Amino acid sequence: MRDKVRAATARSKTERPVSAVVADLNPVLRGWSAYFRNGNSGRSCNAVDGYVHERLAIFACRELRVRGRNWTTRFTYGWVSRFGVYRLTGNVHRVTAHASR
């Protein structure tokens, strides 16, 4: 998953707007979420959400020619949700291991 996010937000793609990158990433995130949402994958979903947020912020820094690594203060979760990034957090469904009797 990290490789797909890294490829979509690569340095060579800075000519594209962030909204176009998000449009390419959302189907990948939805598919990953649909496959892994049953079970105990909450930590993995949080890690992927954080990684997507970081890579999009770094991508926007390159696009806007902003220097510095303080992306958490410039690009908050409100900024990410404005673009409509599909969030994996909150989509995990706990499934019981055994059928009820």
WOVEN-V940723 format. One line per field, one symbol per residue. ss: DSSP state (h for helix, s for strand, l for the rest). A space follows every 50 residues. Layout:
ss: ???
This chain:
ss: lhhhhhhhllhhhllllhhhhhhhhhhhhhhhhhhhlslllhhhhhhhhh hhhhhhhhhhhhhhllllllhhhhllhhhhhhllllllllllslllllll l
